[in-house]
Amino acid sequence: MTEQPLLTAGVVTELPKPAIGRPCGSSGGIVSPYLTVEDVAELLRCSIRTVHELTRTATIPHRRISGTRRCLFVRDELDAWLDGAKLEAAELPRGGRVVKPKGATRAALGM
């Protein structure tokens, strides 16, 4: 079976469902519910630079942590975005930002 590219002319058609999660903390037993830029680039089959550009322009759901440059992503929000959901952005103090699908609640996203 050959794999089809997901990012075609700037449009992502579907997101595969591999089990991605990185251990967090020193014990390594807890898996974070967030995806990193590297995880998202792998899922979308694009470059890390492309994911950074999507976050810079607020065109992909993400959370930018206040006071840092780190961005984290929620899988269910990415799925909603790929299904065509419009995004809303909220700027936070000290440079933080939350970009999520409009009307997205934890219950609607299955969290």
N, C-alpha and C positions, 0 to 999 in steps of 0.2 A: 504494500500500500504506500503510495507516494503522498507526502505531506504537501498541502496547498499553503502558499504564503497567506498569512492573515492580514498583513498590511498591504493593500493593493491600492495604488493611487491615493494614499492618505486615508483610506477607509478600511477599518478592521471589520471583518465579516463575522468572526466567532472567536470565542476564547476557550481554549482547551481547559479541562478540569484536572490537571495533575495535582497531587497533594503537595502543596508548597507551604512551608512554614519553617521558620528558623528557631532553633532553641534560644531562649533568652534567659538571662540570669546565670549564675555560676553553676547551678545544679544541672542545667541542660535538659531538665525534665519538662519544663513549661514551654509550650509552643506559642509564639506570638500570633495574634489574629491579624496582624498587619503584614503587608507585603512591602518589600523595599524596591527602590528604583531598579535594581538588578533583576529582581523577581518579575517585575512588570515588563521589562524589556524582553526577558525570556518568553513570557506568556504571549506578548504581542508580536514576537519575532521581529523586533526592531532594535536599533541601537540605544544605548544608555543616553546618548546625547539627544535622541528624539524624545525620549521620556522626559528628560530635563526641559526640553523646549515646550512640550505639552503642559508641564507644570508651570513654567514661567508665564505662559499665555493663559493659564487657568482653563484649559480646554480638556482636561482629564480630571476625574474626581481624585482628590488627595488631601492630605493634611500636612501643612508645613508647620513644624514645631516652632513656637515663639522663641526668639533669641538664637536660633540655629538656622542652618541651611538644609537640614534633613527633611525629606518628604517621606510620608508613609501612605499606604493605599489599603483600602478595604475591598476585598474580593467581590462582595455583593454589590457594592457601588460601581465597581468596574463593569460588572455584568449588566447592570441597569443602564449605564452609559453606552455600552455596546448595543443595547436594545433600542437606543435612540432617545433616552431620557435627556431633557434639557438640564443644564447645570446652574446652580446658584453658588455664589462665592461670598464668604464673610471674612473680612480682614480682621485680624486679632492684634492686640497690642504687641509691640516689640517685633513686628515683622511676621507674625504667624498668619496662617490662612487656612480656611476650611472650604473646599470646593466639593459639593456633593450634588447628586441628582435632586431636582426640585421635588418637594413634597416627600423626600425620603425620611422615613422614621426607622428606628431600630426594628420595630415590629414588621414594617413593610419589607425590610431587607432581610428578614429571617434571622435577626440577631437576638 
